[in-house]
């Protein structure tokens, strides 16, 4: 047996299928076994492997998630090949990859492991294709950005070895776990992966132990792969920062000693705090920056209206409003307007006019109503009314200016459909065109087709041949290229992606014999029983949902004596609000009881059908609305549904 390919999978069914198809192509002419270790996926991955690959793949089905290292060791334990490839499921290999890697390794007796050139789903080179050992000083240079400032300096740039030419093969220290080609005799000698590492750091540890055993690690530039990088993990989260750097601490405690270990751990802890602080600041700026700016603008509007009303209407003959207006009432007014803009979805793109109008009008009603209860903020309904009008004008203006910057137009409109180009032969282009028009939940504008050769007849505008792709991309306003994997080789697709990468251009692939499109950030699938990913599967989003629903329920209960007459079923509404607070129900849930393929939710009293300002239309497809809710969930979406449907919260329990 020449090669054993081991793939550890967790809930990335479509990426896994594309990966296995590329492995099958690369295995031609070699004796290759493929082992998939599934860590208890819930997305149908195991069923897909059995149905589409059968005996061609050895499937190990774990009943829990034992981690990346242990799962790989399960595959290594039954591997029969002279070489072992540890391969991520979110990768695509070229047809010649296995042949070239084997020839390179067989020609070097001291070679222990090999990594290859990796590009992401946009065609950009991934610097982790080659890395140096993260010693304390190397880590320090990386953490504090010196490696980026001096990418060609051999001292500062050792983490990603960016001073080495990525187009040439080199001996390196650390390889990426996304593609690690290792001689089986080496794996047996170093006893596989260290299972102390659950998810991250195991590739660094393995690379280091290979060198300690007297072998060499190589970066091989003779072939390349796509690594979609992070489709099965969320690398921007605080949890990722914590888990990754904890793995680095484990590595330091294992391989470094004395003062060197302490220095390394000190740098790592600094990195955790530094990265966590940056992540928090970035999140605060993204989420609160715009609302805080508008709060300041609204406060200024209120002060301007107050000054006019004070001097020309209320106190013409002398006098002024008390200081409590400036320090108490005006800030509360501004926060109420901004809060309602947020709940109504006025900060959510694409910007729409109705949420702005409803929020500012609702702000006037809320402030005028509460003012009767709290005299401290009861000064002038005229100021509040005028403030709501000017706040609405201001909100429309700011969003119009943002539209001008982002879209080149002031007007509020639905986002323009992405302009795409299809590359393939006549049959492939026809198939993709049919999928886009009839089967996939992916609305785009098809500008035309690029043929793999001359003389082909297309049903859509023919723009040229594959060798003219550069000129076509320069001439036409194309935002995405879709490659047909049936008529193009993986090598061709990867080369085109790397050659034509540019700002504003994305790529998708239709894998051979499939009906789904794979891209860097998403998958469009005709399988309507499965959503690739949903924010509702992530604990932070579920926590926010719970906090929002409890907070809104408490507010509605507190205001119930004033607003009970507005509910369609007041008594049932009161009981349902209590059920939400006690955690027995959701305020917002699915229309159907529990749609197949969607994250589980408790019974909800409101749904996507309450998002409309009019009465819910039964003609709308409940399944598609539920899929939209799961796929696009955010606290802003929940807020918009509650804002428009709170009076119907007493409806019949589904």
C-alpha positions as CSV (number, residue, x, y, z in Angstrom):
1,X,0.0,0.0,0.0
2,X,1.4,3.3,-1.1
3,X,-0.6,5.8,0.9
4,X,-3.2,6.0,3.7
5,X,-5.2,9.2,3.7
6,X,-6.8,10.0,7.1
7,X,-9.5,12.7,7.3
8,X,-11.1,13.7,10.6
9,X,-14.6,15.1,10.0
10,X,-17.0,17.1,12.2
11,X,-20.2,18.6,10.7
12,X,-18.8,19.7,7.3
13,X,-20.6,17.2,5.1
14,X,-20.3,19.1,1.8
15,X,-16.7,20.1,2.3
16,X,-15.9,16.4,3.1
17,X,-17.6,15.2,-0.1
18,X,-15.7,17.7,-2.2
19,X,-12.4,16.6,-0.5
20,X,-13.1,12.9,-1.0
21,X,-13.8,13.5,-4.7
22,X,-10.5,15.3,-5.1
23,X,-8.7,12.5,-3.2
24,X,-10.2,10.0,-5.6
25,X,-8.8,11.9,-8.6
26,X,-5.4,12.2,-7.0
27,X,-5.3,8.5,-6.0
28,X,-5.4,7.2,-9.6
29,X,-2.4,5.1,-10.5
30,X,-1.5,4.5,-6.8
31,X,-2.5,2.1,-4.1
32,X,-4.4,4.4,-1.7
33,X,-6.7,3.7,1.2
34,X,-9.0,6.5,2.5
35,X,-10.0,6.5,6.2
36,X,-12.6,8.9,7.4
37,X,-12.9,9.3,11.2
38,X,-16.2,11.1,12.0
39,X,-16.4,12.7,15.4
40,X,-20.2,12.3,16.0
41,X,-21.4,14.7,13.3
42,X,-25.0,15.6,13.2
43,X,-25.2,16.9,9.7
44,X,-25.5,13.6,7.8
45,X,-21.8,13.3,7.1
46,X,-21.7,9.6,7.9
47,X,-24.8,8.8,5.8
48,X,-23.2,10.7,2.9
49,X,-19.9,8.7,3.1
50,X,-21.8,5.4,3.1
51,X,-24.1,6.3,0.3
52,X,-21.7,8.0,-2.1
53,X,-18.3,6.3,-1.4
54,X,-19.3,2.9,0.1
55,X,-16.4,0.5,0.4
56,X,-14.0,2.9,-1.2
57,X,-13.7,4.7,2.2
58,X,-13.2,3.1,5.6
59,X,-15.5,5.0,8.0
60,X,-14.9,5.1,11.7
61,X,-18.0,6.4,13.5
62,X,-17.3,7.9,16.9
63,X,-20.2,8.2,19.3
64,X,-18.6,11.4,20.8
65,X,-16.0,14.0,19.9
66,X,-12.7,12.7,21.2
67,X,-10.7,15.5,19.6
68,X,-8.6,15.9,16.5
69,X,-5.5,14.1,17.8
70,X,-7.2,11.0,19.1
71,X,-9.3,10.7,16.0
72,X,-6.2,10.8,13.8
73,X,-4.6,8.2,16.0
74,X,-7.6,5.9,15.4
75,X,-7.0,6.2,11.7
76,X,-3.2,5.7,12.0
77,X,-3.8,2.5,14.1
78,X,-5.4,0.8,11.0
79,X,-3.4,2.5,8.3
80,X,-1.5,0.2,5.9
81,X,0.3,2.6,3.7
82,X,4.1,3.4,3.5
83,X,3.1,7.0,3.8
84,X,0.3,8.6,5.8
85,X,-1.5,11.9,4.9
86,X,-3.4,13.7,7.6
87,X,-5.8,15.8,5.6
88,X,-8.5,18.3,6.7
89,X,-12.0,17.8,5.2
90,X,-12.1,21.5,4.1
91,X,-9.4,21.0,1.5
92,X,-9.1,20.2,-2.3
93,X,-6.0,18.5,-3.7
94,X,-4.7,18.6,-7.2
95,X,-4.7,15.5,-9.4
96,X,-0.9,15.2,-9.3
97,X,-0.5,16.0,-5.6
98,X,-0.1,12.4,-4.3
99,X,2.3,11.4,-7.1
100,X,4.5,14.4,-6.6
101,X,4.6,14.3,-2.8
102,X,5.5,10.6,-2.9
103,X,8.3,11.1,-5.4
104,X,9.7,14.0,-3.3
105,X,9.6,12.0,-0.1
106,X,11.1,8.8,-1.6
107,X,14.0,10.8,-3.0
108,X,15.0,12.0,0.5
109,X,15.8,9.3,3.0
110,X,15.9,11.7,6.0
111,X,12.6,13.3,5.1
112,X,10.1,12.6,7.8
113,X,7.2,14.9,6.9
114,X,6.0,17.2,4.2
115,X,3.6,20.1,3.8
116,X,2.5,21.8,0.6
117,X,1.6,25.2,-0.7
118,X,-1.9,26.1,0.5
119,X,-4.2,28.8,-0.9
120,X,-7.6,29.9,0.6
121,X,-10.9,29.9,-1.1
122,X,-10.1,33.3,-2.7
123,X,-6.8,32.1,-4.2
124,X,-4.5,33.8,-1.6
125,X,-1.4,32.1,-0.3
126,X,-1.8,30.9,3.3
127,X,1.4,31.8,5.3
128,X,0.9,28.8,7.7
129,X,2.0,26.6,4.8
130,X,5.5,26.9,6.3
131,X,6.3,27.9,9.8
132,X,9.2,28.1,12.3
133,X,9.2,26.6,15.8
134,X,7.3,29.1,18.1
135,X,10.2,29.6,20.6
136,X,9.7,32.5,23.1
137,X,11.3,35.1,21.0
138,X,9.7,33.9,17.7
139,X,6.3,34.1,19.5
140,X,7.1,37.6,20.9
141,X,7.9,38.9,17.4
142,X,4.6,37.3,16.1
143,X,2.4,38.5,18.9
144,X,3.5,42.1,18.7
145,X,3.5,42.4,14.9
146,X,7.3,42.6,14.3
147,X,7.0,39.7,11.9
148,X,4.5,41.7,9.8
149,X,6.6,44.9,9.9
150,X,9.7,43.0,8.8
151,X,8.5,40.1,6.6
152,X,11.9,39.5,5.0
153,X,14.0,39.7,8.1
154,X,15.3,36.3,9.1
155,X,15.1,37.2,12.8
156,X,11.7,38.8,13.1
157,X,9.9,36.7,10.4
158,X,10.6,33.2,11.6
159,X,7.0,32.4,12.6
160,X,5.8,32.1,9.0
161,X,9.2,32.0,7.4
162,X,8.0,34.8,5.1
163,X,11.6,35.5,4.0
164,X,11.6,32.1,2.2
165,X,10.3,32.1,-1.4
166,X,6.9,30.4,-1.4
167,X,7.5,29.2,-4.9
168,X,10.5,27.1,-3.9
169,X,10.7,24.0,-1.7
170,X,12.5,24.4,1.7
171,X,13.4,22.5,4.8
172,X,11.2,24.0,7.6
173,X,10.4,23.3,11.2
174,X,6.6,23.2,11.5
175,X,4.0,22.0,9.1
176,X,0.2,22.7,9.0
177,X,-2.2,20.0,10.3
178,X,-4.4,20.7,7.3
179,X,-2.0,18.7,5.1
180,X,0.7,16.6,6.8
181,X,2.3,13.9,4.7
182,X,4.4,11.6,7.0
183,X,6.3,8.4,6.5
184,X,4.5,5.6,8.4
185,X,7.8,4.4,9.9
186,X,8.3,7.9,11.4
187,X,4.8,7.9,12.9
188,X,5.4,4.5,14.4
189,X,8.7,5.7,15.9
190,X,7.3,8.8,17.5
191,X,4.0,7.0,18.5
192,X,1.5,9.2,16.6
193,X,-0.1,12.4,17.8
194,X,-0.1,13.6,21.4
195,X,-3.8,13.3,22.6
196,X,-3.2,16.0,25.2
197,X,-3.9,18.4,22.4
198,X,-7.6,18.4,21.7
199,X,-7.8,20.6,18.7
200,X,-4.9,23.0,18.2
201,X,-1.1,22.7,18.6
202,X,-0.9,19.1,17.7
203,X,0.7,19.9,14.4
204,X,3.5,21.9,16.0
205,X,4.1,19.2,18.6
206,X,4.2,16.5,15.9
207,X,6.5,18.5,13.6
208,X,8.9,19.1,16.5
209,X,9.0,15.5,17.6
210,X,9.7,14.4,14.0
211,X,12.8,16.7,14.1
212,X,13.8,15.4,17.5
213,X,13.7,11.9,16.1
214,X,16.4,12.9,13.6
215,X,14.2,13.5,10.5
216,X,13.6,16.6,8.4
217,X,10.3,18.5,7.6
218,X,9.9,20.0,4.2
219,X,7.7,22.7,2.6
220,X,7.0,21.4,-0.9
221,X,6.1,24.0,-3.5
222,X,5.6,21.6,-6.4
223,X,1.9,21.2,-5.8
224,X,-0.9,23.1,-4.0
225,X,-4.2,22.6,-2.3
226,X,-7.2,24.7,-1.3
227,X,-7.7,25.0,2.4
228,X,-10.9,26.8,3.1
229,X,-9.4,27.4,6.6
230,X,-11.7,27.4,9.5
231,X,-15.1,26.3,8.0
232,X,-15.3,23.7,10.8
233,X,-14.0,26.1,13.5
234,X,-14.7,29.8,14.3
235,X,-11.2,31.3,14.5
236,X,-12.3,34.8,15.3
237,X,-13.9,34.0,18.6
238,X,-12.5,34.6,22.1
239,X,-12.9,30.8,22.7
240,X,-10.6,30.1,19.8
241,X,-8.0,32.5,21.3
242,X,-8.2,30.8,24.7
243,X,-8.1,27.2,23.3
244,X,-5.3,27.9,20.9
245,X,-3.0,29.6,23.3
246,X,-3.7,27.0,26.0
247,X,-2.4,24.5,23.5
248,X,0.7,26.6,23.1
249,X,1.2,26.5,26.9
250,X,0.9,22.7,26.9
251,X,3.6,22.6,24.2
252,X,5.9,24.8,26.2
253,X,5.4,22.7,29.4
254,X,6.2,19.6,27.4
255,X,9.2,20.7,25.4
256,X,10.8,23.6,27.2
257,X,12.2,23.7,30.7
258,X,13.2,26.2,33.4
259,X,13.3,29.9,32.5
260,X,12.7,29.3,28.8
261,X,9.4,27.6,29.7
262,X,8.4,30.5,32.0
263,X,9.3,33.2,29.4
264,X,7.3,31.3,26.7
265,X,4.2,31.0,29.0
266,X,4.5,34.7,30.0
267,X,4.4,35.7,26.3
268,X,1.5,33.3,25.6
269,X,-0.5,34.8,28.5
270,X,0.2,38.3,27.2
271,X,-1.0,37.2,23.8
272,X,-4.2,35.9,25.2
273,X,-5.0,39.1,27.0
274,X,-3.8,41.2,24.1
275,X,-5.9,39.3,21.5
276,X,-8.9,39.1,23.8
277,X,-8.7,42.9,24.4
278,X,-8.5,43.5,20.6
279,X,-11.4,41.2,20.0
280,X,-13.6,42.9,22.6
281,X,-12.7,46.4,21.3
282,X,-13.3,45.3,17.7
283,X,-16.7,43.9,18.7
284,X,-17.6,47.0,20.7
285,X,-16.7,49.4,17.9
286,X,-18.5,47.3,15.3
287,X,-21.7,46.9,17.3
288,X,-21.9,50.1,19.3
289,X,-19.8,52.6,17.3
290,X,-22.6,53.7,14.9
291,X,-25.4,53.7,17.6
292,X,-23.2,55.8,19.9
293,X,-22.4,58.3,17.2
294,X,-26.1,58.6,16.4
295,X,-26.9,59.0,20.1
296,X,-24.6,62.0,20.2
297,X,-26.2,63.4,17.0
298,X,-29.7,63.0,18.5
299,X,-28.6,64.6,21.7
300,X,-27.3,67.5,19.7
301,X,-30.6,67.7,17.8
302,X,-32.5,67.7,21.1
303,X,-30.3,70.5,22.5
304,X,-30.8,72.6,19.3
305,X,-34.6,72.2,19.4
306,X,-34.6,72.9,23.1
307,X,-32.6,76.1,22.6
308,X,-35.1,77.3,19.9
309,X,-38.2,76.3,21.9
310,X,-36.7,77.9,25.0
311,X,-35.9,81.3,23.5
312,X,-38.7,81.7,21.0
313,X,-41.7,79.8,22.4
314,X,-41.6,78.8,26.0
315,X,-39.6,81.6,27.7
316,X,-39.8,84.5,25.4
317,X,-39.8,86.9,28.2
318,X,-37.0,85.2,30.1
319,X,-36.3,82.0,31.9
320,X,-34.9,78.6,30.9
321,X,-35.3,74.9,31.3
322,X,-33.7,73.4,34.5
323,X,-30.3,71.7,34.2
324,X,-32.0,68.3,34.7
325,X,-33.2,68.6,31.1
326,X,-29.6,68.6,29.8
327,X,-28.2,66.0,32.2
328,X,-31.2,63.6,32.6
329,X,-34.0,64.1,30.2
330,X,-32.1,64.7,26.9
331,X,-29.7,61.7,27.4
332,X,-32.7,59.5,28.2
333,X,-34.5,60.7,25.1
334,X,-31.4,60.0,22.9
335,X,-30.9,56.5,24.3
336,X,-34.6,55.7,23.8
337,X,-34.5,56.7,20.2
338,X,-31.2,54.8,19.5
339,X,-32.5,51.7,21.5
340,X,-35.7,51.6,19.4
341,X,-33.7,52.0,16.2
342,X,-31.7,49.0,17.2
343,X,-34.7,46.9,18.2
344,X,-36.5,47.8,15.0
345,X,-33.5,46.7,12.9
346,X,-32.5,50.1,11.6
347,X,-28.8,49.2,12.0
348,X,-29.1,46.0,10.0
349,X,-28.0,46.0,6.4
350,X,-29.5,46.5,3.9
351,X,-30.9,49.7,5.4
352,X,-34.7,50.1,5.1
353,X,-37.0,53.0,5.7
354,X,-39.9,51.4,7.7
355,X,-37.8,50.5,10.8
356,X,-36.5,54.0,11.0
357,X,-39.9,55.6,10.8
358,X,-41.5,53.1,13.2
359,X,-38.6,53.5,15.7
360,X,-38.6,57.3,15.8
361,X,-42.4,57.4,16.0
362,X,-42.3,54.7,18.7
363,X,-39.7,56.8,20.5
364,X,-42.1,59.8,20.6
365,X,-44.9,57.6,21.9
366,X,-42.7,55.9,24.5
367,X,-41.2,59.1,25.9
368,X,-44.5,60.9,26.0
369,X,-46.2,58.0,27.8
370,X,-43.4,57.5,30.4
371,X,-43.1,61.2,31.0
372,X,-46.5,61.1,32.7
373,X,-45.1,58.6,35.2
374,X,-41.8,60.3,35.8
375,X,-42.1,64.1,36.1
376,X,-38.3,64.4,36.2
377,X,-38.2,63.9,32.4
378,X,-41.6,65.5,31.5
379,X,-40.7,68.9,30.0
380,X,-42.3,69.4,26.5
381,X,-44.0,67.0,24.2
382,X,-43.4,69.5,21.4
383,X,-39.6,69.1,21.9
384,X,-40.0,65.3,21.9
385,X,-42.2,65.4,18.8
386,X,-39.8,67.7,16.9
387,X,-36.9,65.6,18.0
388,X,-38.4,62.4,16.7
389,X,-39.0,64.1,13.3
390,X,-35.4,65.4,13.1
391,X,-34.0,62.1,14.5
392,X,-35.8,60.3,11.6
393,X,-34.4,62.8,9.1
394,X,-30.9,62.4,10.6
395,X,-31.1,58.5,10.6
396,X,-32.2,58.5,6.9
397,X,-29.4,60.9,6.0
398,X,-26.6,59.0,7.8
399,X,-27.7,55.7,6.2
400,X,-28.0,57.4,2.8
401,X,-24.4,58.6,3.1
402,X,-23.3,55.1,4.0
403,X,-25.1,53.8,1.0
404,X,-23.3,56.4,-1.2
405,X,-20.0,55.2,0.1
406,X,-20.7,51.5,-0.1
407,X,-23.0,51.3,-3.2
408,X,-22.5,54.6,-5.0
409,X,-26.2,55.6,-4.5
410,X,-28.2,57.3,-1.7
411,X,-31.4,55.4,-2.2
412,X,-32.6,52.7,0.1
413,X,-33.0,49.5,-2.0
414,X,-32.5,45.8,-1.7
415,X,-28.9,44.7,-2.3
416,X,-28.0,44.2,-5.9
417,X,-27.6,40.5,-6.9
418,X,-24.0,39.4,-7.2
419,X,-22.8,39.3,-10.9
420,X,-21.3,35.9,-11.7
421,X,-19.4,34.2,-14.5
422,X,-19.6,30.4,-15.1
423,X,-16.5,28.6,-16.4
424,X,-16.9,25.1,-17.9
425,X,-17.9,23.2,-21.0
426,X,-21.4,23.5,-22.5
427,X,-22.9,20.7,-20.4
428,X,-21.3,22.0,-17.2
429,X,-22.5,25.6,-17.8
430,X,-26.0,24.4,-18.6
431,X,-26.1,22.3,-15.3
432,X,-24.9,25.2,-13.2
433,X,-27.3,27.6,-14.9
434,X,-30.2,25.3,-14.1
435,X,-29.1,24.9,-10.5
436,X,-28.9,28.6,-10.0
437,X,-32.3,29.3,-11.6
438,X,-34.3,26.4,-10.2
439,X,-32.8,24.6,-7.2
440,X,-30.3,26.7,-5.2
441,X,-31.3,29.3,-2.7
442,X,-28.7,31.6,-4.2
443,X,-29.9,34.6,-6.3
444,X,-27.3,36.0,-8.6
445,X,-27.1,37.8,-12.0
446,X,-25.4,35.5,-14.5
447,X,-23.4,37.7,-16.9
448,X,-22.2,34.9,-19.1
449,X,-20.1,31.8,-19.7
450,X,-16.5,31.1,-20.4
451,X,-15.9,27.9,-22.4
452,X,-13.1,25.4,-21.9
453,X,-12.6,25.3,-25.7
454,X,-13.9,26.9,-28.9
455,X,-16.9,25.8,-30.8
456,X,-19.2,25.1,-27.9
457,X,-22.8,26.3,-27.8
458,X,-24.2,28.0,-24.7
459,X,-27.7,29.0,-23.6
460,X,-26.3,32.1,-21.9
461,X,-24.1,34.8,-23.3
462,X,-20.7,33.4,-24.4
463,X,-17.9,35.7,-23.4
464,X,-14.8,33.8,-24.5
465,X,-12.6,30.9,-23.8
466,X,-10.7,29.9,-20.7
467,X,-7.4,31.4,-21.9
468,X,-9.2,34.8,-22.2
469,X,-10.3,34.8,-18.6
470,X,-8.0,37.5,-17.5
471,X,-9.2,39.9,-20.1
472,X,-12.8,39.0,-19.4
473,X,-12.4,39.7,-15.7
474,X,-10.8,43.1,-16.5
475,X,-13.5,44.1,-18.9
476,X,-16.7,42.9,-17.2
477,X,-17.9,43.9,-13.7
478,X,-17.7,40.3,-12.5
479,X,-17.9,39.6,-8.7
480,X,-17.8,35.8,-8.6
481,X,-16.5,33.0,-10.8
482,X,-18.1,29.6,-10.6
483,X,-16.0,26.7,-11.9
484,X,-17.5,23.5,-13.1
485,X,-15.7,20.6,-11.5
486,X,-17.0,18.1,-14.1
487,X,-15.2,19.8,-17.0
488,X,-12.2,21.3,-15.3
489,X,-9.5,19.5,-13.3
490,X,-8.8,20.6,-9.8
491,X,-5.3,21.6,-11.0
492,X,-6.9,24.0,-13.5
493,X,-9.3,25.4,-11.0
494,X,-6.6,26.1,-8.4
495,X,-4.3,27.7,-11.0
496,X,-7.1,29.9,-12.2
497,X,-8.0,31.0,-8.6
498,X,-4.4,31.8,-7.8
499,X,-3.8,33.6,-11.0
500,X,-6.9,35.7,-11.0
501,X,-7.3,36.6,-7.3
502,X,-8.2,40.2,-6.8
503,X,-10.1,42.5,-4.4
504,X,-13.9,42.1,-4.8
505,X,-13.7,38.7,-6.6
506,X,-14.8,35.5,-5.1
507,X,-14.8,31.9,-6.3
508,X,-17.1,28.9,-6.0
509,X,-16.8,25.3,-7.3
510,X,-19.4,22.8,-8.4
511,X,-17.7,19.5,-7.4
512,X,-17.8,16.7,-9.8
513,X,-21.1,14.8,-9.9
514,X,-22.8,17.0,-7.2
515,X,-25.5,19.6,-7.0
516,X,-24.0,22.1,-4.5
517,X,-21.6,25.0,-4.8
518,X,-18.6,25.3,-2.4
519,X,-17.1,28.7,-1.6
520,X,-14.8,30.3,1.0
521,X,-17.6,31.4,3.4
522,X,-20.7,29.4,2.4
523,X,-22.2,26.5,0.6
524,X,-25.3,26.7,-1.6
525,X,-27.0,23.3,-1.6
526,X,-30.2,21.9,-3.2
527,X,-30.5,19.7,-0.1
528,X,-33.4,21.6,1.7
529,X,-33.2,19.4,4.8
530,X,-29.8,20.7,5.8
531,X,-28.4,24.1,6.7
532,X,-24.6,24.2,6.6
533,X,-24.3,26.4,9.7
534,X,-26.6,28.5,11.8
535,X,-25.8,31.1,14.5
536,X,-28.4,29.2,16.6
537,X,-26.0,26.3,17.0
538,X,-23.5,28.6,18.7
539,X,-23.6,29.2,22.5
540,X,-22.9,32.9,22.4
541,X,-25.9,33.5,20.0
542,X,-28.2,31.3,22.1
543,X,-27.2,33.2,25.2
544,X,-27.9,36.5,23.6
545,X,-31.3,35.2,22.4
546,X,-32.1,34.2,26.0
547,X,-31.0,37.5,27.5
548,X,-32.9,39.5,24.9
549,X,-36.1,37.5,25.4
550,X,-36.0,37.7,29.2
551,X,-35.2,41.4,29.1
552,X,-38.1,42.1,26.7
553,X,-40.5,39.9,28.7
554,X,-39.6,41.7,31.9
555,X,-40.2,45.1,30.2
556,X,-43.5,44.0,28.8
557,X,-44.6,42.6,32.1
558,X,-43.7,45.8,33.9
559,X,-45.6,47.9,31.4
560,X,-48.5,45.4,31.2
561,X,-50.9,47.6,33.4
562,X,-50.5,50.4,30.8
563,X,-50.5,48.3,27.6
564,X,-52.7,45.3,28.4
565,X,-55.4,46.7,26.1
566,X,-53.1,46.6,23.1
567,X,-52.6,42.8,23.3
568,X,-54.9,40.6,21.2
569,X,-55.2,38.1,24.0
570,X,-54.2,39.9,27.2
571,X,-54.6,37.0,29.7
572,X,-52.8,34.5,27.5
573,X,-50.1,37.1,26.7
574,X,-49.3,37.5,30.4
575,X,-49.0,33.8,30.9
576,X,-46.8,33.4,27.8
577,X,-44.4,36.1,29.0
578,X,-44.0,34.2,32.3
579,X,-43.2,31.0,30.3
580,X,-40.5,32.9,28.4
581,X,-38.9,34.2,31.7
582,X,-39.0,30.7,33.2
583,X,-37.3,29.2,30.2
584,X,-40.2,27.0,29.2
585,X,-40.7,28.7,25.8
586,X,-39.0,31.0,23.4
587,X,-40.5,34.4,22.5
588,X,-39.5,33.9,18.9
589,X,-39.3,30.4,17.4
590,X,-40.1,28.4,14.3
591,X,-43.4,28.3,12.5
592,X,-43.3,24.5,12.3
593,X,-43.0,22.4,15.4
594,X,-39.4,21.4,14.8
595,X,-38.3,21.6,11.2
596,X,-35.9,18.8,10.0
597,X,-32.3,19.8,9.7
598,X,-32.6,23.0,11.7
599,X,-31.2,23.6,15.2
600,X,-33.7,22.7,18.0
601,X,-35.7,25.4,19.6
602,X,-38.4,25.4,22.2
603,X,-41.9,26.5,21.3
604,X,-42.0,30.1,20.2
605,X,-45.0,32.5,20.4
606,X,-43.8,34.7,17.5
607,X,-42.1,33.7,14.3
608,X,-40.9,35.0,10.9
609,X,-44.5,35.5,9.9
610,X,-44.8,38.3,12.5
611,X,-41.9,40.2,10.8
612,X,-44.4,41.6,8.4
613,X,-46.3,44.8,9.3
614,X,-49.5,43.3,7.9
615,X,-51.3,40.2,9.1
616,X,-49.3,36.9,8.6
617,X,-49.8,35.5,5.2
618,X,-50.4,31.7,5.3
619,X,-49.3,31.6,1.6
620,X,-45.7,32.1,2.7
621,X,-43.9,28.8,2.8
622,X,-43.3,28.0,6.5
623,X,-40.3,25.8,5.9
624,X,-38.5,28.4,3.9
625,X,-39.2,31.1,6.5
626,X,-37.9,28.8,9.2
627,X,-34.8,28.1,7.1
628,X,-34.3,31.8,6.6
629,X,-34.6,32.4,10.4
630,X,-32.1,29.7,11.3
631,X,-29.6,30.7,8.6
632,X,-29.8,34.5,9.3
633,X,-30.5,34.6,13.0
634,X,-29.3,37.6,15.0
635,X,-30.6,39.5,18.0
636,X,-31.5,42.3,15.6
637,X,-33.8,39.9,13.7
638,X,-35.4,38.8,16.9
639,X,-35.8,42.4,18.0
640,X,-37.5,43.3,14.7
641,X,-39.9,40.3,15.0
642,X,-40.8,41.3,18.6
643,X,-41.2,44.9,17.7
644,X,-43.7,44.2,15.0
645,X,-45.5,41.2,16.7
646,X,-45.5,41.8,20.4
647,X,-49.3,42.4,20.5
648,X,-49.8,38.9,19.1
649,X,-47.7,37.1,21.7
650,X,-50.9,35.7,23.2
651,X,-51.6,33.7,20.1
652,X,-52.4,30.0,20.3
653,X,-49.4,27.9,21.3
654,X,-48.1,25.9,18.3
